[in-house]
Amino acid sequence: MTESTPSVTTARAGTAAPVVVAIDGPAGSGKSSVSKAAAGRLGYGFLDTGAAYRALAWHALEHGADTSDATAVLEVFGDFDYAISLDPADRWVRVGGVDVTAAIREPRVTDAVSGVARVGAVRHAVNELFRRLVASAGLAGVVVEGRDITTVVFPDAPVRVLLTAAPEVRAARRSAELTDQDAAKVAAALHKRDAADSTVVDFLTAAEGVLVVDSTHLDFEQTVDAVLSVVDNTMGARDGR
């Protein structure tokens, strides 16, 4: 990966460090869509951290690397030139000069993500990348979503949320998103992803100071409202309101 900070799209200029709203949760919990909607309503930027691992998995596959081999992953990581937009209304992901926004959602990439994410050196470097992206965004705030965001990447964020839902609900939602794939296969893939990722991070237990939003019985808009209520209540308490 190059030393230069990846390019980002900013929505407003600012001099103070952005407020970080950190959102964790398992696959299918709605982290990405809910975080994007919340960011739009707050006027904040939006950082989908999982896109970096997906982009690296795509990059590795394009180079014919075995994503289950840590050494092979580290080799392709050396020239991983990554860029992402932080504008929730104009999302894109690029590797080098290639727009991979759609390609990183392909099933073959999904199957390879856990392999690259398990490499400790990669996680450390990518976490530093996320912090640089947020710090240099020039925004009032950024909603950052992904795995271990509330505990490792931004443990000191003023707002930290664990967004979760019952496994069967998460599987149903993911299946609805992926209309071209068999529901049973989607559920099996989600279970496999949970099992693989649980060996790296604990994404089902809220750490101290992290507030839980359980969306099992909430629709999309209700879930966004619940997250925004946490932001308002937490920031209000911090500001003495």
C-alpha positions in Angstrom: 0.0 0.0 0.0 1.3 3.5 -0.8 2.3 5.8 2.0 0.0 8.6 0.8 -3.3 9.0 2.5 -6.1 7.6 0.3 -8.4 10.1 -1.3 -11.7 10.9 0.2 -14.8 13.0 -0.7 -15.7 15.6 2.0 -19.0 17.2 2.6 -18.0 20.3 4.6 -14.8 21.9 5.7 -13.7 22.1 9.3 -10.6 22.6 11.4 -11.5 20.6 14.6 -11.1 16.9 14.7 -14.3 15.2 13.5 -16.7 13.7 16.0 -16.6 9.9 15.6 -19.8 7.8 15.9 -18.5 4.2 16.0 -20.9 1.4 15.1 -20.0 -2.3 15.6 -22.1 -5.4 14.9 -22.2 -8.8 13.2 -22.9 -9.5 9.5 -26.5 -8.8 8.4 -27.1 -6.4 11.4 -27.7 -3.5 9.0 -24.5 -1.7 10.1 -23.8 -0.3 6.7 -27.2 0.9 5.5 -28.2 2.2 9.0 -24.8 4.0 9.4 -25.1 5.5 6.0 -28.6 6.8 6.7 -27.6 8.1 10.1 -24.6 9.9 8.6 -26.8 11.6 6.0 -29.2 12.8 8.6 -26.4 14.1 10.9 -24.6 15.8 8.0 -21.6 13.6 8.8 -19.3 11.6 6.6 -19.6 7.8 6.4 -16.8 5.2 6.5 -17.5 1.6 5.7 -14.4 -0.1 7.1 -15.4 -3.5 5.7 -14.9 -2.1 2.2 -11.2 -2.0 2.8 -11.0 -5.7 3.6 -13.2 -6.5 0.7 -11.1 -4.4 -1.6 -7.9 -6.1 -0.3 -9.6 -9.5 -0.9 -10.5 -8.4 -4.4 -6.9 -7.2 -5.0 -5.5 -10.5 -3.7 -7.8 -12.5 -5.9 -6.9 -10.4 -9.0 -3.3 -11.3 -8.3 -4.1 -15.0 -7.9 -3.1 -15.0 -4.2 -4.3 -17.6 -1.8 -6.3 -15.5 0.7 -5.9 -18.2 3.4 -2.1 -17.8 3.3 -1.0 -14.9 5.5 2.3 -14.6 3.7 0.6 -14.3 0.3 -1.9 -11.7 1.7 1.0 -9.6 3.1 2.8 -9.7 -0.3 -0.2 -8.3 -2.2 -0.9 -5.8 0.6 2.5 -4.2 -0.2 1.0 -2.5 -3.4 -2.6 -2.1 -2.2 -3.4 1.4 -3.4 -6.8 2.1 -1.7 -9.2 5.0 -1.9 -12.7 5.5 -0.6 -15.4 8.2 -0.6 -16.7 9.4 2.8 -19.7 11.1 1.2 -22.8 9.0 2.1 -24.5 10.4 -1.0 -21.7 9.5 -3.4 -20.1 6.2 -2.4 -17.2 4.7 -4.3 -14.2 2.4 -3.7 -11.1 2.3 -5.8 -8.0 0.1 -5.9 -5.4 1.9 -8.0 -7.3 3.3 -11.0 -10.0 0.7 -10.9 -13.5 1.4 -9.5 -14.3 -1.7 -7.5 -17.5 -0.4 -5.7 -19.6 -3.2 -7.2 -16.9 -5.9 -7.6 -16.1 -6.1 -3.9 -19.7 -7.3 -3.2 -19.3 -10.4 -5.4 -19.7 -13.7 -3.7 -16.1 -14.8 -4.4 -14.9 -11.7 -2.6 -17.2 -12.2 0.3 -15.8 -15.8 0.6 -12.3 -14.4 0.8 -12.7 -11.5 3.2 -12.3 -13.4 6.4 -8.9 -14.8 5.2 -7.4 -11.4 4.7 -9.0 -9.9 7.8 -7.4 -12.5 10.0 -3.9 -11.3 9.3 -2.8 -9.3 12.3 -0.3 -7.1 10.5 -3.0 -6.2 7.9 -5.5 -5.3 10.6 -3.1 -3.1 12.4 -2.1 -1.2 9.2 -5.7 -0.9 8.0 -6.8 0.4 11.4 -4.2 3.1 11.2 -5.5 3.9 7.7 -9.0 4.3 9.1 -7.8 6.8 11.7 -5.9 8.8 9.1 -8.9 8.9 6.9 -11.2 10.3 9.6 -8.6 12.7 10.9 -8.0 14.2 7.5 -11.6 14.3 6.4 -12.3 17.9 7.2 -15.8 17.1 8.4 -17.8 17.9 11.5 -18.2 14.2 12.1 -17.8 10.7 10.6 -20.0 7.6 11.2 -17.6 4.7 11.2 -19.0 1.2 11.0 -17.4 -2.3 11.0 -16.0 -4.9 13.2 -14.1 -3.9 16.4 -14.6 -0.2 15.6 -15.8 0.5 19.2 -13.1 -1.4 20.9 -9.9 -1.3 18.8 -10.1 1.3 16.1 -11.9 4.1 17.9 -12.2 3.0 21.6 -12.3 6.7 22.7 -15.1 7.8 20.3 -17.7 9.9 22.1 -20.5 7.7 20.7 -20.1 3.9 20.5 -22.9 1.6 19.4 -23.3 -2.1 19.0 -26.0 -2.8 16.4 -27.3 -6.3 16.6 -30.2 -8.5 15.8 -31.2 -12.2 16.2 -29.3 -14.5 13.8 -32.4 -15.5 11.9 -33.4 -11.9 11.4 -30.0 -11.0 10.2 -30.0 -13.9 7.7 -33.4 -12.9 6.4 -32.3 -9.3 5.9 -29.1 -10.3 4.1 -31.1 -12.7 1.9 -33.5 -9.9 1.0 -30.5 -7.7 0.0 -29.1 -10.4 -2.2 -32.1 -11.3 -4.3 -30.1 -13.2 -6.8 -28.9 -15.8 -4.3 -30.6 -18.7 -2.5 -31.8 -17.8 1.0 -30.4 -21.0 2.5 -27.0 -20.4 1.0 -27.1 -16.8 2.2 -27.9 -17.9 5.8 -25.1 -20.5 5.7 -22.6 -18.0 4.4 -23.6 -15.5 7.1 -23.2 -18.2 9.8 -19.8 -19.2 8.3 -18.7 -15.5 8.3 -19.8 -15.1 11.9 -17.9 -18.2 13.0 -14.7 -17.1 11.1 -14.8 -13.5 12.3 -15.5 -14.5 15.9 -12.0 -16.0 16.1 -10.6 -12.5 15.5 -12.9 -10.1 17.2 -15.8 -10.2 19.7 -18.6 -8.5 17.8 -21.6 -9.8 19.8 -20.7 -8.4 23.2 -20.8 -4.7 24.0 -17.7 -3.4 25.7 -17.9 -1.1 28.6 -19.4 2.2 27.6 -20.8 0.8 24.3 -24.6 1.1 24.0 -26.6 -1.7 22.3 -29.3 -1.2 19.7 -31.1 -4.4 19.1 -33.0 -4.1 15.8 -34.6 -7.6 15.9 -38.1 -6.0 16.2 -37.4 -2.7 14.5 -37.8 -1.8 10.9 -35.1 0.2 9.0 -36.3 3.7 9.9 -36.9 2.8 13.5 -33.4 1.4 13.7 -31.9 4.6 12.3 -34.0 6.6 14.7 -32.7 4.5 17.6 -29.1 5.1 16.6 -29.7 8.8 16.2 -31.3 8.9 19.7 -28.1 7.3 21.1 -26.1 10.0 19.4 -28.3 12.8 20.6 -28.5 11.5 24.2 -24.7 10.8 24.4 -23.6 14.0 22.8 -26.2 15.9 24.9 -24.9 14.4 28.1 -21.3 15.2 27.1 -22.3 18.9 26.3 -24.1 19.2 29.6 -27.6 19.3 28.2 
